[in-house]
């Protein structure tokens, strides 16, 4: 068993790109605010930091992130 992972096959690369394209399409169907909050969180910002920056509650941040994750999961991309 090699210690270093082998390079992905062309099929794996294509499958990954198709998955990313599907996730991108799902996220583009969401509101701009939901996308901004989701990507801020994915970039490492906490709920509190996002809420303070956007001048909205942490509960609202939680709801936007949940909405984005639910949309992704509903389309089979967890």
KAZI-V549415 format. One record per residue. N is the residue number from 1. SS is DSSP state (hx for helix, st for strand, lp for the rest). PSI is psi in whole degrees, 0 to 359 (999 if undefined). D_FIRST is the distance of its C-alpha to the first C-alpha in whole Angstrom. Layout:
BEGIN
n={N/N}
ss={SS/SS}
psi={PSI/PSI}
d_first={D_FIRST/D_FIRST}
END
This chain:
BEGIN
n={1/2/3/4/5/6/7/8/9/10/11/12/13/14/15/16/17/18/19/20/21/22/23/24/25/26/27/28/29/30/31/32/33/34/35/36/37/38/39/40/41/42/43/44/45/46/47/48/49/50/51/52/53/54/55/56/57/58/59/60/61/62/63/64/65/66/67/68/69/70/71/72/73/74/75/76/77/78}
ss={lp/lp/lp/lp/lp/lp/lp/lp/lp/hx/hx/hx/hx/hx/hx/hx/hx/hx/hx/hx/hx/hx/hx/hx/hx/hx/hx/hx/lp/lp/lp/hx/hx/hx/hx/hx/hx/hx/hx/hx/hx/hx/lp/lp/lp/lp/hx/hx/hx/hx/hx/hx/hx/hx/lp/lp/lp/hx/hx/hx/hx/hx/hx/hx/hx/hx/hx/hx/hx/hx/hx/hx/hx/hx/lp/lp/lp/lp}
psi={121/148/336/131/143/163/147/149/162/324/320/321/314/316/318/317/320/320/315/321/320/317/318/317/320/314/326/338/347/168/156/317/317/316/314/315/315/312/327/317/316/334/355/359/143/165/317/317/316/315/315/317/320/357/45/169/158/328/320/319/312/317/318/316/318/319/316/315/320/317/318/314/323/336/20/22/84/999}
d_first={0/4/7/9/9/11/14/16/18/22/22/20/22/25/24/24/27/29/28/29/32/33/33/35/38/38/38/41/43/43/46/46/46/43/41/42/41/38/37/38/37/33/34/34/38/39/41/44/44/44/47/49/48/49/52/51/50/46/47/47/44/42/44/43/39/39/41/38/36/37/38/34/33/36/35/31/29/29}
END
